Amino acid sequence: MSRDGLAIFFVIAMTAGCDRAPAPKSEPAPTEVAKPEPPKSPPLPAAVTSLAQAEHRQKGGGAAQIWALARGQNAFLGKLEMAPGGKVPEHRDPTEEYIHILSGAGKFTIDGQSHEVGPGTTIYMPPGALVSFENGAEPLVAIQVFAGPEPAAKYDAWEKVPPSL
């Protein structure tokens, strides 16, 4: 092939397909189809709540008490109180949980490791952690946060305490 013939062949090879319409896109494979997202709930309104206004529930005649300070779509914040000697049996929650102890002391067990805890201690529990608690000789007062409101639904079964006048 002559030099001119090679040049023409090169130009044709390099421009082949440049003047054609793009090939139609093929349908995605069934595994590539995006799943529709569930409809989102409308955002909750902002709220400012005093402790006296917070929903208050108890279990065991007051052996354990919770005040729902804030409950949103992504978190729950509560004030938790437990009588001396009270126990929280082993359990797992599906979301992160945080406890900050204001007063009282006891033994907190996370995934088989026990920790003595008291005022000023903050406890982080990852989702699915196996946890339990044994309160000491004084009442426990703590702030509890669930990174998701689902685990706090267990408090709905506790006895509702009417607001004090």
GIFENMO-V687249 format. One line per field, one symbol per residue. phi: phi as a letter, one per 40 degrees, with the letter a starting at -180 (. if undefined). psi: psi as a letter, one per 30 degrees, with the letter a starting at -180 (. if undefined). burial: I if it has 16 or more other C-alpha atoms within 10 Angstrom, else O. A space follows every 10 residues. Layout:
phi = ???
psi = ???
burial = ???
This chain:
phi = .cccccccdc ccccbdgccc cccccccccd cccccccccc ccccccabbc dccccbbabg ghcbbbbcca bbcbabbabb bbcdgcbbcd abbcbcbbbb ccagaabbbb fgbcbcbadg cbbbbcdgcc baabcccbcb babbbbcicd cccccccccc ccccc
psi = kleeeeeeee eeeffkffgl kkkkklkkle ffkkkkklkk klklllkjkl effkkkllkh ggekkkjjek jafflkklkk kklkglkjlk lkkflkkkkj kelllakkkk hfkkkklakf kkkkjlkgkj llkjlaflkk klkkkkikfe ffffffflkk kkkk.
burial = OOOOOOOOOO OOOOOOOOOO OOOOOOOOOO OOOOOOOOOO OOOOOOOOOO OOOIIIIIIO OOOIIIIIII IOOOIIIIII IIIIOIIOOO OIIOIIIIII IIIIIIOIII OOOOOOIIOO OOOOIOOOII IIIIIIOOII IIIIIIIIIO IIOOIOOIOO OOOOO
